[in-house]
Amino acid sequence: MLPYGRPSLDESDAAAVAAAVRSEWLTSGPTVRRFEAELGAYVGGAGCVSVSSGTAALHTAYAAAGLRPGDEVITTPLTFVATAATAALHGARVVFADVEDATGNLDPAATQAAVTARTRVVTAVDYAGHPAEYQQLRKVAADAGALLIDDAAHAIGSTYHGAPVGTLADLTTFSFFPTKNLTTGEGGAVTGTDPDLLDRVRRFASHGMVRDPDRLRHPDEGGWHQEVHSFGLNYRLSDVLCALGLSQLARLPHFKARRARIAARYRELLADVPGLRLPEQRPWVDPVWHLYPVRVLDGRRREVYDRMRAAGIGVQVNYLPVYRHPVFADLGYRPGMCPVAEAYYAEELSLPIYPDLTDADQDRVIDALQTILR
Ligand SMILES: *Cc1c(COP(=O)(O)O)cnc(C)c1O
């Protein structure tokens, strides 16, 4: 089965991991610091904290935002469940605002309409790698007195009005799961430019531990002394996995170019297929296409999904609107609350896109779709 996504790993990645295994460090050593420095520089001079997954990154970002029971987080339903689940785990109420039909991204007007006195965080997702509308979202969040988080699990390497994803919101979270644009096996990161926020990120991801002598409550305890000032978790990423991350980061420009070429070929070769709508790209964004989300019209998505799979082409559907998961339904969320996201979901089909996808394999995808829809 041709997958819809797969990591690109080569001998340089293997050598980087082998070197890390042979070094003195397995976890929290110099390679973690180098990966964080290079990733922060890559996304436009942000501070960066590496963590053990994209889910850990979100959970940590919400902790740094000071999210508490009773607070509200406005987010998109067209995302992986972790965007919302990690806010709910802090006791927050998740408020789903609808998406834009063109991009599937959080709609700034719908976000504005969902603001209440309890809104503490707005979380956008750069669906498929296409950045959300940060100029408007920043204003909505600022007017609400809320923090803006960018769940950029799909979008490392993308830019918006020339600025890289990673500095567009107060905090940005990344995932390095194998299907994403860059992988460390499991892994993630949080980036931002506010040192206080980043300090809270780093603390939550490592037990809430304080080591800085200037901040210790009991500085005379002895050289071994460290203190916990707030509860946290162990969400650290290891030196071994950061070595893979560094190696992958060096190849990210190549991954971006490959994904752009594959997207351009789909755009050209699927342009005349009836009953198909191709993803739109706003002129001010330069996305790294993590997904290639087409829309299958005329109620045929299920049929096309089944027939593509039967033809050995591993298409995917991204995503069931999050509030339709039973865990949210049990909390009283009802289907239909975000009609644009529902319509998007009903038609969406993610076609294979990854750096090592060959033209011949892509032609198979295109031929199969044409045969079914012709
Ligand atoms: C993959 C993903 C996550 C979770 O990342 P993990 O590394 O799998 O924990 C969160 N949000 C979105 C939008 C994702 O695609």
The ligand as an SDF file (V2000), in Angstrom:
LIG
                    3D

 15 15  0  0  0  0  0  0  0  0999 V2000
    0.3990   15.1140   14.8660 C   0  0  0  0  0  0  0  0  0  0  0  0
   -0.3910   16.2310   15.4460 C   0  0  0  0  0  0  0  0  0  0  0  0
   -0.3900   16.5070   16.8240 C   0  0  0  0  0  0  0  0  0  0  0  0
    0.2320   15.5910   17.8410 C   0  0  0  0  0  0  0  0  0  0  0  0
    1.5820   15.3600   17.6470 O   0  0  0  0  0  0  0  0  0  0  0  0
    2.2510   13.9970   18.2250 P   0  0  0  0  0  0  0  0  0  0  0  0
    3.7010   14.2400   18.0010 O   0  0  0  0  0  0  0  0  0  0  0  0
    1.7020   12.8580   17.4260 O   0  0  0  0  0  0  0  0  0  0  0  0
    1.9000   13.9110   19.6600 O   0  0  0  0  0  0  0  0  0  0  0  0
   -1.0590   17.6370   17.2640 C   0  0  0  0  0  0  0  0  0  0  0  0
   -1.7160   18.4410   16.4090 N   0  0  0  0  0  0  0  0  0  0  0  0
   -1.7790   18.1900   15.0890 C   0  0  0  0  0  0  0  0  0  0  0  0
   -2.5110   19.1370   14.1950 C   0  0  0  0  0  0  0  0  0  0  0  0
   -1.1260   17.0680   14.5660 C   0  0  0  0  0  0  0  0  0  0  0  0
   -1.2000   16.8050   13.2510 O   0  0  0  0  0  0  0  0  0  0  0  0
  1  2  1  0
  2  3  1  0
  2 14  2  0
  3  4  1  0
  3 10  2  0
  4  5  1  0
  5  6  1  0
  6  7  2  0
  6  8  1  0
  6  9  1  0
 10 11  1  0
 11 12  2  0
 12 13  1  0
 12 14  1  0
 14 15  1  0
M  END
$$$$
